[in-house]
Amino acid sequence: MSAELARLRAEIERIDRALIALIRERVITARSTAAAKRAAGIPTLDPPQEAEVIRRAAALARDAGLPAEDVRDVFWKLVALTRAAELDG
């Protein structure tokens, strides 16, 4: 394997680790958000807010030159993950 390929693979691994850390941070924040909603007597699930998150992600993707539909799919998975964390409390 060339040194350049090894360097690039190491960079991808670094990025993957950063993504996992951000996903973890998102789940933790979702749990805190759910607790705040419960304390305020607000329903935990908020489909209009979830849809807004997806729309925002798609717009950010377009601005970044990424395929909006693919990013939208990724964000629906993230929303599902954090929704489950919110419901678990």
C-alpha positions in Angstrom: 0.0 0.0 0.0 1.3 3.4 -0.9 2.0 6.0 1.8 -0.5 8.3 0.2 -3.2 5.6 0.3 -2.4 4.9 4.0 -2.5 8.6 4.8 -5.9 9.0 3.1 -7.3 5.9 4.9 -6.1 7.2 8.2 -7.9 10.5 7.4 -11.1 8.7 6.7 -10.8 6.8 9.9 -10.3 10.1 11.8 -13.4 11.6 10.1 -15.4 8.5 11.0 -14.3 8.8 14.7 -15.4 12.4 14.6 -18.7 11.5 13.1 -19.4 8.9 15.8 -18.5 11.4 18.5 -20.9 13.9 17.0 -23.7 11.3 16.7 -23.1 10.4 20.4 -23.3 14.1 21.3 -26.6 14.4 19.3 -28.1 11.4 21.2 -27.1 12.8 24.6 -28.6 16.2 23.6 -31.8 14.5 22.4 -32.1 12.8 25.8 -31.7 16.2 27.5 -34.2 17.7 25.1 -36.7 15.0 25.9 -36.3 15.6 29.6 -36.9 19.3 29.1 -40.0 18.6 27.0 -41.4 16.2 29.7 -40.7 18.8 32.4 -42.6 21.4 30.4 -45.5 19.1 29.6 -44.7 19.1 25.9 -45.0 15.8 23.9 -41.7 14.2 23.3 -42.2 13.5 19.7 -42.5 16.5 17.4 -42.9 15.4 13.7 -43.1 19.0 12.4 -39.7 19.7 14.1 -38.2 16.5 12.7 -39.4 17.5 9.2 -37.7 20.9 9.7 -34.5 19.2 10.7 -34.6 17.2 7.5 -35.4 20.2 5.3 -32.5 22.1 6.9 -30.1 19.2 6.4 -31.1 19.0 2.7 -30.6 22.7 2.2 -27.2 22.6 3.9 -26.3 19.6 1.7 -27.2 21.5 -1.4 -25.1 24.5 -0.2 -22.2 22.2 0.3 -22.5 20.6 -3.1 -23.7 17.3 -1.7 -26.7 15.3 -3.0 -29.6 16.5 -0.9 -31.6 13.3 -1.1 -28.8 11.2 0.2 -28.1 13.5 3.0 -31.9 13.6 3.8 -31.8 9.8 4.0 -28.8 10.0 6.5 -30.6 12.5 8.6 -33.8 10.5 8.7 -31.7 7.7 10.2 -30.2 10.2 12.7 -33.7 11.4 13.6 -34.8 7.8 14.2 -31.8 7.1 16.4 -32.3 10.2 18.5 -36.1 9.7 18.7 -35.4 6.2 20.2 -33.0 7.8 22.7 -35.7 10.4 23.6 -38.3 7.7 24.2 -35.8 5.6 26.3 -35.4 8.6 28.5 
